[in-house]
Amino acid sequence: MRAIIPVFLALILAAGSALAGPTVEESYGPGPKTFSLATGSPGELGLLKLLGEGYCAQAGCRLDWIKAGSGQSLDMLQKGEVDMIMVHAPAAEKKAVAEGWAGCSTLIGSNEFFIVGPAADPAGIAKATSAADAYRKIAQAQAKFFSRGDNSGTHKKETDTWKDAGITPSGDWYVVTKAFMTATLKRANDEAGYFMTDSSTWVAEKKNTPKLQILFSGDKKLVNTYHALCRQTDGKPASELAAGFIAFVASPKGQDIIRAFGKDAHGEALYNDAAYAKKYE
């Protein structure tokens, strides 16, 4: 009997955890109406906070942010665990819309990816002719490379680039962190490795990663477009608040917030607006 009780309690706790749903990282707005959104870097860097506060003040609601990369965000949207997402995984987004469980797909802005690494640049990627060429050089040198390995938009872009390079990375030099952008960037700094970071995180964190520098950028394939999508049922948004927030982000007021975000703190914007991003759709 004594052996059964701990097992029973564990099952109860597991069931309670499952029913509780995703963990809310932060909430913005006064409520009482609520909607939920999953995203990664826009939340980490503070852009979502400004957008959420701006929308919720006029809509009389609260936005609950769930911290997740693009792959996990899409998975939660499909399961109905969140009302909407902000992601950068174009192929997976189009598939979700085609399957009918995601809608309201709206281009909201962009940034780009940089390949950063130690100033010594042991793989010589500063002379690379493309992102794929940079990855080939890293693999050939077996120089330490950090991968998020979490099916996020960044990880998807990384794996696409390895495919372009004709390489399946493996070995001690290829380090999978299963961590978010900022944490992986800081680990690359501490351990003198290469990492593909988004430009927004780089601008915000470069002062905290002094051992790294941008060694490759400029490949059009590294432009990173962001879309907002809502959960859709019977061809309609499951949450009017989520659909309204997407419209707000795409509106002149929302786009002004995106264009200005980061200038005060970092001297430059962290994201480009939708008009700029449209050139790379």
C-alpha positions as CSV (number, residue, x, y, z in Angstrom):
1,M,0.0,0.0,0.0
2,R,2.8,2.4,0.9
3,A,4.4,1.8,-2.5
4,I,1.2,2.6,-4.3
5,I,0.6,6.0,-2.6
6,P,3.7,7.8,-4.0
7,V,2.8,6.6,-7.5
8,F,-0.8,7.7,-7.1
9,L,0.4,11.2,-5.9
10,A,2.8,11.5,-8.9
11,L,-0.1,10.7,-11.3
12,I,-2.3,13.4,-9.7
13,L,0.5,15.9,-9.9
14,A,1.2,15.0,-13.6
15,A,-2.5,15.3,-14.4
16,G,-2.7,18.7,-12.7
17,S,0.3,20.0,-14.6
18,A,-1.2,18.9,-17.9
19,L,-4.5,20.6,-17.1
20,A,-2.7,23.8,-16.1
21,G,-1.5,24.4,-19.7
22,P,1.5,26.3,-20.8
23,T,3.4,28.5,-18.3
24,V,2.7,32.3,-18.7
25,E,6.0,34.2,-18.7
26,E,4.5,37.7,-18.4
27,S,1.1,39.4,-18.7
28,Y,0.4,42.8,-20.2
29,G,-2.7,44.9,-19.8
30,P,-5.5,45.4,-17.1
31,G,-7.9,42.7,-18.2
32,P,-10.5,41.4,-17.5
33,K,-10.8,39.7,-20.9
34,T,-7.7,37.7,-21.8
35,F,-5.9,36.1,-24.8
36,S,-2.7,34.2,-25.0
37,L,0.3,34.4,-27.4
38,A,3.4,32.3,-27.9
39,T,6.6,33.7,-29.3
40,G,10.3,33.8,-28.5
41,S,12.7,36.8,-29.1
42,P,10.0,39.5,-29.4
43,G,9.0,38.6,-25.9
44,E,12.5,38.2,-24.6
45,L,13.6,41.6,-25.9
46,G,10.6,43.5,-24.8
47,L,8.8,44.4,-28.1
48,L,5.8,42.3,-27.2
49,K,5.4,44.2,-23.9
50,L,5.1,47.5,-25.7
51,L,2.7,46.1,-28.4
52,G,0.6,44.3,-25.8
53,E,0.3,47.3,-23.5
54,G,-0.6,49.5,-26.4
55,Y,-3.4,47.2,-27.6
56,C,-4.7,46.1,-24.2
57,A,-5.1,49.7,-23.0
58,Q,-7.5,50.4,-25.8
59,A,-9.2,47.0,-26.0
60,G,-9.6,46.5,-22.2
61,C,-7.9,43.1,-22.0
62,R,-4.8,41.2,-20.8
63,L,-2.3,39.5,-23.0
64,D,-0.6,36.4,-21.6
65,W,2.8,35.7,-23.1
66,I,4.0,32.1,-23.3
67,K,7.7,31.9,-24.1
68,A,8.4,29.5,-27.0
69,G,10.3,29.1,-30.2
70,S,8.5,29.0,-33.5
71,G,8.2,25.2,-33.7
72,Q,6.8,24.9,-30.2
73,S,4.5,27.9,-30.8
74,L,3.0,26.4,-33.9
75,D,2.5,23.1,-32.0
76,M,0.7,24.9,-29.2
77,L,-1.5,26.8,-31.6
78,Q,-2.5,23.6,-33.4
79,K,-3.4,22.0,-30.0
80,G,-5.5,25.1,-29.0
81,E,-3.2,25.9,-26.1
82,V,-2.7,29.5,-27.2
83,D,-4.9,31.9,-29.2
84,M,-2.1,33.2,-31.5
85,I,1.6,33.2,-32.2
86,M,4.3,35.4,-33.6
87,V,6.8,33.2,-35.5
88,H,9.5,33.1,-38.2
89,A,9.1,29.7,-39.9
90,P,7.6,30.4,-43.3
91,A,7.2,26.8,-44.6
92,A,5.6,25.6,-41.4
93,E,3.3,28.6,-41.3
94,K,2.0,28.1,-44.8
95,K,1.4,24.4,-44.0
96,A,-0.6,25.4,-40.9
97,V,-2.8,27.8,-42.9
98,A,-3.3,25.3,-45.7
99,E,-4.5,22.7,-43.1
100,G,-7.0,25.2,-41.8
101,W,-6.1,25.4,-38.1
102,A,-4.2,28.7,-38.4
103,G,-5.4,31.9,-40.0
104,C,-5.1,35.7,-39.9
105,S,-1.5,35.2,-41.3
106,T,-0.1,38.7,-41.3
107,L,3.5,40.0,-42.1
108,I,4.5,42.2,-39.2
109,G,8.2,42.8,-39.6
110,S,11.7,41.3,-39.9
111,N,15.2,41.2,-38.8
112,E,18.1,39.1,-40.1
113,F,20.6,36.5,-39.0
114,F,24.3,37.1,-38.3
115,I,26.9,34.4,-37.9
116,V,29.0,35.5,-34.9
117,G,32.1,34.0,-33.5
118,P,35.4,34.7,-31.8
119,A,37.6,37.5,-33.3
120,A,40.3,34.9,-34.2
121,D,37.8,33.3,-36.6
122,P,39.5,29.9,-36.6
123,A,37.3,28.7,-39.5
124,G,37.9,31.8,-41.6
125,I,34.2,32.4,-42.2
126,A,34.8,36.2,-42.7
127,K,35.9,35.2,-46.2
128,A,32.8,33.1,-46.9
129,T,30.8,33.8,-50.1
130,S,27.5,32.7,-48.6
131,A,25.9,31.4,-45.4
132,A,26.3,27.8,-46.7
133,D,29.9,28.4,-47.4
134,A,30.5,29.8,-43.9
135,Y,29.0,26.6,-42.5
136,R,31.2,24.4,-44.7
137,K,34.2,26.2,-43.4
138,I,33.1,25.7,-39.8
139,A,32.5,22.0,-40.4
140,Q,35.8,21.6,-42.2
141,A,37.7,23.2,-39.3
142,Q,35.6,21.4,-36.8
143,A,35.4,24.7,-35.0
144,K,33.0,24.8,-32.1
145,F,29.5,25.7,-33.2
146,F,26.4,26.2,-31.0
147,S,22.9,25.1,-32.1
148,R,19.7,25.8,-30.3
149,G,18.5,22.4,-31.4
150,D,14.9,23.2,-30.4
151,N,12.9,23.4,-33.6
152,S,12.7,27.1,-33.2
153,G,12.7,29.4,-36.3
154,T,16.4,30.0,-35.7
155,H,17.1,26.2,-35.6
156,K,15.0,25.7,-38.7
157,K,17.1,28.3,-40.6
158,E,20.2,26.7,-39.3
159,T,19.2,23.3,-40.5
160,D,18.2,24.7,-43.9
161,T,21.7,26.3,-44.2
162,W,23.4,23.0,-43.3
163,K,21.3,21.3,-46.1
164,D,22.4,24.0,-48.5
165,A,26.0,23.3,-47.5
166,G,25.5,19.5,-48.1
167,I,26.5,18.7,-44.5
168,T,24.9,16.9,-41.6
169,P,26.7,18.3,-38.6
170,S,27.9,15.9,-35.9
171,G,30.8,15.5,-33.5
172,D,32.1,17.2,-30.4
173,W,32.5,20.5,-32.2
174,Y,28.7,20.7,-32.8
175,V,27.1,21.6,-29.5
176,V,23.3,21.5,-29.0
177,T,22.0,23.7,-26.2
178,K,18.2,23.3,-26.2
179,A,18.2,26.9,-24.9
180,F,16.7,30.2,-26.2
181,M,18.5,32.8,-28.2
182,T,20.1,34.9,-25.5
183,A,21.3,32.0,-23.4
184,T,22.9,30.3,-26.4
185,L,24.6,33.5,-27.6
186,K,26.1,34.0,-24.1
187,R,27.3,30.4,-24.1
188,A,29.0,30.9,-27.5
189,N,30.7,34.0,-26.0
190,D,31.9,32.1,-22.9
191,E,33.2,29.1,-24.9
192,A,34.6,30.9,-27.9
193,G,32.2,29.3,-30.5
194,Y,30.2,30.2,-33.5
195,F,26.5,30.8,-33.4
196,M,23.8,32.1,-35.8
197,T,21.9,34.8,-33.9
198,D,19.2,37.1,-35.0
199,S,20.2,40.7,-35.4
200,S,17.7,42.0,-32.8
201,T,19.2,39.9,-30.0
202,W,22.7,40.8,-31.2
203,V,22.0,44.5,-30.9
204,A,20.5,44.1,-27.5
205,E,23.2,41.7,-26.1
206,K,26.5,42.6,-27.9
207,K,27.6,44.6,-24.9
208,N,27.3,41.4,-22.8
209,T,29.1,39.2,-25.3
210,P,32.4,41.1,-25.8
211,K,34.3,38.0,-27.1
212,L,32.1,37.7,-30.1
213,Q,31.8,39.7,-33.3
214,I,29.8,39.5,-36.5
215,L,31.9,37.4,-38.9
216,F,29.3,36.8,-41.7
217,S,26.1,38.6,-42.8
218,G,24.4,39.8,-45.9
219,D,23.2,36.6,-47.5
220,K,19.5,37.2,-48.5
221,K,18.7,33.8,-47.3
222,L,19.4,35.0,-43.8
223,V,16.6,37.6,-43.8
224,N,14.1,36.6,-41.2
225,T,10.5,37.6,-41.7
226,Y,7.9,37.5,-38.8
227,H,4.2,36.7,-39.2
228,A,1.4,36.7,-36.7
229,L,-1.2,33.8,-36.9
230,C,-4.3,33.1,-34.9
231,R,-6.0,29.9,-33.9
232,Q,-8.8,29.2,-36.4
233,T,-11.9,27.1,-36.1
234,D,-14.5,26.6,-38.8
235,G,-12.7,29.1,-40.9
236,K,-12.9,31.9,-38.3
237,P,-10.5,33.2,-35.6
238,A,-11.1,31.4,-32.3
239,S,-10.4,34.6,-30.4
240,E,-11.6,38.0,-31.5
241,L,-9.0,39.6,-29.1
242,A,-6.2,37.8,-30.9
243,A,-7.5,38.8,-34.3
244,G,-7.7,42.4,-33.1
245,F,-4.2,42.3,-31.7
246,I,-2.9,41.1,-35.1
247,A,-4.7,44.0,-36.8
248,F,-3.2,46.4,-34.2
249,V,0.3,45.2,-34.8
250,A,-0.1,45.7,-38.6
251,S,-1.7,49.1,-38.2
252,P,0.3,52.4,-38.5
253,K,0.4,52.6,-34.7
254,G,1.7,49.1,-34.3
255,Q,4.2,49.5,-37.0
256,D,5.5,52.8,-35.5
257,I,6.2,50.8,-32.3
258,I,8.1,48.2,-34.2
259,R,10.1,50.8,-36.2
260,A,11.1,52.7,-33.0
261,F,11.7,49.8,-30.7
262,G,15.3,49.7,-29.4
263,K,16.4,53.1,-30.6
264,D,16.3,54.7,-27.2
265,A,18.2,51.9,-25.4
266,H,20.6,50.8,-28.2
267,G,20.8,53.6,-30.7
268,E,19.2,51.6,-33.5
269,A,16.0,49.8,-34.1
270,L,15.9,46.1,-33.3
271,Y,13.4,45.2,-36.0
272,N,12.4,46.3,-39.5
273,D,8.7,47.1,-40.3
274,A,6.4,45.1,-42.5
275,A,6.9,47.4,-45.5
276,Y,10.7,46.5,-45.5
277,A,10.0,42.9,-44.8
278,K,7.7,42.6,-47.7
279,K,10.6,42.8,-50.1
280,Y,11.8,39.5,-48.8
281,E,8.5,37.5,-48.8
